Amino acid sequence: MADKPTGILRRCDDWPEYDDYVRILGGAVVPVVSYGWMLAQCDRGEREFYLIDLDRLTPDQRDRLIAHLSMRFETSEQEVQSELAKYGGVPILSTHISVAIPMRYFT
């Protein structure tokens, strides 16, 4: 059986939405698409991101997250869903989440 990577959200001074994400997702443990991060451009230049795995969220978690992103970016929920489908998940800065890699991957 393949491992399903998860991360733990980290409270950071530069991330005022931490409490929102914990409320939306029902806790600080979050499914991620991969153990590895990816590089992408954002408003602060090139940064490391993980992707929250939408397929492993409950329907309620997914709906709350999409509604939150829709309000935050002042766009429709349909537009948010379309954009997230392009990425395969919800980008989250690597500084805002800790992802542990099983030791067996290092042997």
C-alpha positions as CSV (number, residue, x, y, z in Angstrom):
1,M,0.0,0.0,0.0
2,A,1.4,3.4,-1.0
3,D,1.9,6.1,1.6
4,K,-0.4,9.1,1.4
5,P,1.6,12.1,2.3
6,T,0.3,14.6,4.9
7,G,1.6,17.8,6.4
8,I,1.0,19.8,9.5
9,L,0.1,23.4,9.1
10,R,2.5,25.8,10.9
11,R,1.5,29.0,12.6
12,C,3.8,31.7,11.1
13,D,4.0,35.5,11.6
14,D,3.7,35.9,7.8
15,W,0.5,33.8,7.5
16,P,-2.5,35.5,9.1
17,E,-4.9,32.9,7.6
18,Y,-3.5,30.0,9.7
19,D,-6.6,30.0,12.0
20,D,-8.9,30.1,9.0
21,Y,-7.3,27.1,7.4
22,V,-7.4,25.1,10.6
23,R,-11.1,26.0,11.0
24,I,-11.8,25.2,7.3
25,L,-10.0,21.9,7.3
26,G,-11.0,20.8,10.8
27,G,-7.5,20.7,12.1
28,A,-3.8,21.2,11.3
29,V,-3.2,17.9,9.6
30,V,-3.6,18.3,5.8
31,P,-3.3,15.8,2.9
32,V,-0.7,16.8,0.4
33,V,-0.2,15.6,-3.2
34,S,3.5,14.7,-2.8
35,Y,6.3,14.5,-0.3
36,G,8.2,16.9,-2.5
37,W,7.7,20.6,-3.0
38,M,7.6,22.4,-6.3
39,L,8.9,25.8,-7.3
40,A,6.4,28.4,-8.6
41,Q,6.2,32.1,-9.0
42,C,4.1,34.2,-6.6
43,D,3.9,37.8,-5.6
44,R,7.2,37.4,-3.6
45,G,9.2,35.8,-6.5
46,E,10.0,32.1,-6.9
47,R,9.0,30.1,-3.8
48,E,8.6,26.5,-2.7
49,F,5.1,25.2,-2.5
50,Y,3.3,22.0,-1.6
51,L,-0.2,21.2,-2.9
52,I,-3.1,20.4,-0.7
53,D,-4.7,17.2,-2.1
54,L,-8.3,18.1,-2.9
55,D,-9.2,14.5,-3.7
56,R,-8.5,13.5,-0.1
57,L,-10.5,16.3,1.5
58,T,-14.1,15.5,2.6
59,P,-16.8,17.2,0.5
60,D,-17.4,19.6,3.4
61,Q,-13.7,20.6,3.7
62,R,-13.5,21.0,0.0
63,D,-16.6,23.2,-0.2
64,R,-15.4,25.4,2.7
65,L,-11.9,25.8,1.2
66,I,-13.3,26.7,-2.2
67,A,-15.7,29.2,-0.6
68,H,-12.8,30.8,1.4
69,L,-10.6,31.1,-1.7
70,S,-13.5,32.6,-3.7
71,M,-14.0,35.3,-1.1
72,R,-10.3,35.9,-0.6
73,F,-9.6,36.4,-4.3
74,E,-13.0,38.0,-5.1
75,T,-13.9,35.5,-7.8
76,S,-16.6,32.9,-8.3
77,E,-16.4,29.4,-6.8
78,Q,-16.5,28.0,-10.4
79,E,-13.4,30.1,-11.3
80,V,-11.6,28.8,-8.2
81,Q,-12.4,25.2,-9.0
82,S,-11.2,25.7,-12.6
83,E,-7.9,27.2,-11.4
84,L,-7.3,24.5,-8.8
85,A,-8.0,21.8,-11.5
86,K,-5.1,23.3,-13.5
87,Y,-2.7,22.9,-10.5
88,G,-4.0,19.6,-9.2
89,G,-4.4,21.0,-5.7
90,V,-4.3,24.1,-3.5
91,P,-0.8,25.7,-3.4
92,I,0.6,26.3,0.1
93,L,4.0,27.8,0.9
94,S,6.5,25.3,2.2
95,T,7.1,27.6,5.2
96,H,3.4,27.2,6.2
97,I,3.4,23.4,6.4
98,S,5.7,20.7,7.7
99,V,5.8,17.4,5.6
100,A,7.6,14.5,7.1
101,I,9.2,12.0,4.7
102,P,9.3,8.3,5.8
103,M,12.8,7.1,6.6
104,R,12.5,4.1,4.3
105,Y,12.7,6.5,1.3
106,F,16.3,7.3,2.4
107,T,17.5,3.7,2.3
